Amino acid sequence: MSVTVNDLMSPGVVVAQPDHTVEYVRRQMRTLEIHAIPVAEDDGTPIGLVQSRNLIADLDPAKPVREVMEKDVLTAERGTNVRLAAKILRQNRRNHLIITDAGAIVGILSSFDFLKLVEGVEFQDEEDAEDATFKTDVFDVPKT
């Protein structure tokens, strides 16, 4: 069985509208502890992405997100193979892929989500994960 982006994505993603304010998006990111929010038209068609790095500047909180969003978004249908999704992200040097179904946003996949694959292969159960020690070139770091 092939793993698809549907298996890894975060479903039920919060979506902003182009007229939502910078303050609204900042509040959503803080509350939900997320770093990216897709921006969509009323019909769910993705038109942008606001990442926390887009909000670092001293922006007017009332500014509409359409003025700060990244407009060249990457999308993939929910049945897309994760290898292709990883290739798309890597080749475009991006961290987020908006997942769609018939053109409407159904989730988001971040580069961080790919760690779920590694965890599934590396650790057979939670006990293995608890005992893991992660090694670096300089020292061993016990898992905390």
Residue, then its C-alpha position, 0 to 999 in steps of 0.5 A: m500500500s502506498v502512503t499518500v499525503n492524506d495519511l500525513m496531512s493535518p486535516g480540518v485546517v484553519v483557512a483565512q479569507p483574503d480580507h481577514t486581518v493580520e491580527y486575526v491570523r496571528r491570533q489563530m496561529r498563537t491559539l492553535e500553535i501553528h505556523a502557517i494558514p492557507v488563504a482561500e476564496d469563498d469556494g475554498t480555492p487556495i490563493g495564498l499562504v500566510q506563514s509566521r515568518n510573513l508576520i514578523a515585521d511590524l505590520d498594521p494589525a488591521k492590514p488584510v492578509r491578502e497584502v502579506m500572504e505568499k501568492d505562489v502556493l503549492t498544492a497537491e490532491r489528497g491522493t498524491n504519493v508522499r514521495l512526490a509531495a516531498k519532491i515538490l517541497r524540496q525542489n521548491r524549497r518550501n515547508h508547506l503543501i496545501i492539500t486539496d480535494a477537487g480544488a478545495i482545501v482539505g488539509i495542509l502538509s508541512s515538512f515536519d509531518f514527514l517525521k511521522l514516516v520516520e517515527g513509524v519505521e524507526f520505532q515499533d512502539e512507544e517504549d522504543a521511543e522512550d528509550a531512544t538516544f539521539k546522537t550528534d557528532v559531538f555528544d549524545v542527547p537523551k530524549t526528553 
